[in-house]
Amino acid sequence: MDCHHSKLNGTVFGTHDWPDSLRGQAAMYRKLAEQTDDPFVKNELLELASVCDEVANNIEDHLTGG
């Protein structure tokens, strides 16, 4: 079991779970972006998805020492 844990909305995440969780959030934002007709909202959701992916990649880079 991972010794680094955080709580987010009552759920315990190990450090290695964060990237997958963030990528799940990114997928949710992309799906919502597909469902809206508002260009501003669509852009904001896609930006959020991009940030989630970037943070997930950065976490993985730090976990692997790269």
Secondary structure, 3 states (H helix, E strand, C coil): CCCCEEEECCEEEEHHHHHHHHHHHHHHHHHHHHHCCCHHHHHHHHHHHHHHHHHHHHHHHHHCCC
